[in-house]
Amino acid sequence: MHYRQIDTFRAVIISGSASRAAKMLDITQPAVSRAIAELEKSVGFPLFDRTSGRLTPTAEGSLLFTEVDKAFVGLDKLRAEAARIRDFGMGAIRIASLSALGNTLVPRAIRAFQKRHPRIPLTLQIHASSMVRELVVSGSFHMGLAADEVDLTGVHHQDFGMVHAVCALPPGHPLAKKPFVEAADLHKRNFIALAPEDRARHRLEAVLRNQDIRPQIVAETPSSITVCALVLAGVGIGMVNPTSAAGLTDTGLILRPLRPQIEFRSVLLFREDIRTSQTYKGMIDELLKARSYFSFKGAG
């Protein structure tokens, strides 16, 4: 069993025919047929049923393809990493962030960092907080920003900060006339909730239970920015992280403080080895500086 045979087998499955696989691999169709025949001899079972000149995967062939495709996914990641090293070298900084900060605060920090280090490239990816943790723990990313509900076991971290939640309202909403929105104002109103695992949602629900307040939950989403989009679409009102809503008031979105105050807390996750690098520490410093622009409080 050789790589060429496996690659050819995968190409036939993906393309659906030997002729298209030949074009994909830039080889002749007889070369494709020979590679498939050699692979079948190597594994000891037929990979395709040959009827009317068509190749249809056998049950065994389909099972083998599942394993082959898993291997190629890893190979594709390896190729992507090699391309990154080729283009950027080892100095590239990789940051993962939850959307509430990754669409607003992190770009501001990156801009400040690039002014001081214009030749150091950066990668920014937006993910759910649980995925941010996995990317940092696995070593794929140097640092990440996540909500406080993530499991911090076995990951280097520090508190990043806290902001007070606001209520997002559509233009013309009756509550927009008030200087702030009270918990009682949410009773029986169409409400867009954050994901069930969100700690800020837990804090709000505790307040609502104590006061026997029952909003009508019409939608759920893990992202504050999506809550804002749904509010602007007229679906309902919602509690959001004000950092994610920065700039959206220009679109007509109305933000009012919530009473009592509900906290959004975030943590900075990082690989242990970045503590010895002035480059990575410089990026962390810019992230910490950017907090002041968005009124973070109580950060370590």
Buried (B, 14 or more C-beta within 10 A) or exposed (E): EEEBBBBBBBBBBEBEBBBBBBEBBEBEBEBBBBBBEBBBEEBEEEBBEEEEEEBEBBEBBEEBBEEBEEEBEEEEEEEEEEEBEEEBEEEBBBBBBBBBBBBBBBBBBBEBBBEEBEEBBBBBBBBBBBBBBBBBBEEBBBBBBBBBBBEEEEBBBEEBBBBBBBBBBBEEBEBBEBEEBBBEBBBEBBBBBBBEBBBBBEBBBEBBEEBEBEBEEBBBBBBBBBBBBBBBEEBBBBBBBBBBBBEBEEEEBBBBBBBEEBBBBBBBBBBEEBEEBEBBEBBBBBBBEBBEEBEBEEBE
